[in-house]
């Protein structure tokens, strides 16, 4: 059973596909000067782009881990964007945790597991 790795370097792959399961590495937005809503929007846009490349979409997400720099400050803002982004009735399993980020300006990071659309 072949494992497909896309956008790979020595340390990681942005996308790993095995059988019908798609794994996305942790995704962040591009504008690190932005607030939580903009960073969340950009993160979700990147997730959508990578899922499409892997033959999936947000309606086929199985689980998401959301990493927040400050859960008390940013949980509501992240959820407001999330709730507008995700169609009703397809909510994945989800965990949200507070973590120290690898870059000080990153407010949110998400890793995703999904299935392909076919």
C-alpha positions in Angstrom: 0.0 0.0 0.0 1.6 3.2 -1.2 1.9 6.2 0.9 1.8 9.5 -1.0 3.7 12.5 0.4 3.1 15.9 -1.1 5.1 19.1 -0.5 7.7 17.1 1.4 11.1 18.0 2.7 13.5 16.3 5.0 11.4 17.0 8.1 7.8 16.8 7.1 5.2 16.6 4.4 2.3 19.1 4.1 0.0 16.3 2.9 0.2 12.5 3.5 -2.3 10.2 1.8 -2.7 6.6 2.7 -5.5 4.6 1.2 -8.5 7.0 1.5 -7.1 9.0 4.5 -5.6 12.4 4.2 -3.3 13.8 6.9 -2.4 17.5 6.9 0.5 18.9 8.9 -0.1 21.8 11.2 -1.3 24.8 9.1 -1.1 28.5 10.0 -2.1 31.7 8.3 0.3 33.9 6.4 -0.2 37.3 8.1 1.4 36.9 11.5 0.6 40.6 12.3 -3.2 39.8 12.1 -5.5 39.0 14.9 -7.1 35.7 15.7 -10.0 36.0 13.3 -7.8 36.8 10.3 -5.2 34.2 11.2 -8.0 31.6 11.6 -9.5 32.6 8.2 -6.1 32.2 6.5 -5.4 28.9 8.2 -8.8 27.5 7.1 -8.2 28.8 3.5 -4.9 26.9 3.4 -6.6 23.8 4.8 -9.2 24.0 2.1 -6.5 24.4 -0.6 -4.5 21.4 0.6 -7.6 19.2 1.0 -8.7 19.9 -2.5 -5.2 19.0 -3.8 -5.5 15.7 -1.9 -9.0 15.0 -3.3 -10.9 15.9 -0.2 -12.8 18.9 1.2 -14.0 20.3 4.5 -17.1 18.2 4.5 -14.9 15.1 4.7 -12.8 16.1 7.7 -12.7 13.4 10.4 -10.8 15.3 13.1 -9.0 18.6 13.7 -6.6 19.6 16.5 -6.6 23.3 17.1 -3.6 24.8 18.8 -4.1 28.3 20.3 -1.4 30.5 21.8 -3.9 32.0 24.3 -7.0 29.9 24.7 -8.7 32.3 27.1 -8.2 35.3 24.8 -8.7 33.6 21.4 -11.1 30.7 21.7 -14.2 32.7 21.0 -12.7 34.5 18.0 -11.4 31.3 16.5 -14.8 29.6 17.0 -16.7 32.5 15.4 -14.7 32.1 12.2 -14.8 28.2 12.4 -18.6 28.3 12.8 -19.0 30.4 9.6 -16.6 28.2 7.7 -17.9 24.7 8.5 -21.3 23.7 7.1 -23.8 22.5 9.6 -24.1 18.7 10.0 -20.4 17.9 9.2 -18.6 18.8 12.4 -15.5 16.6 12.9 -14.1 15.4 16.1 -12.1 18.3 17.5 -9.7 19.1 20.3 -8.5 22.6 21.1 -5.5 23.1 23.3 -3.3 26.0 24.4 0.4 25.6 23.4 3.6 27.5 23.0 4.0 28.3 19.3 7.2 27.9 17.3 7.0 31.6 16.3 5.8 34.3 18.8 3.3 35.9 16.4 1.4 32.7 15.5 -1.9 32.7 17.3 -3.5 29.5 15.8 -2.4 26.3 14.1 -4.6 23.4 13.0 -3.8 19.8 12.0 -6.4 17.8 10.1 -7.3 14.2 9.2 -9.8 13.7 6.4 -11.0 11.1 3.9 -11.0 11.5 0.2 -14.2 12.5 -1.6 -14.4 9.3 -3.7 
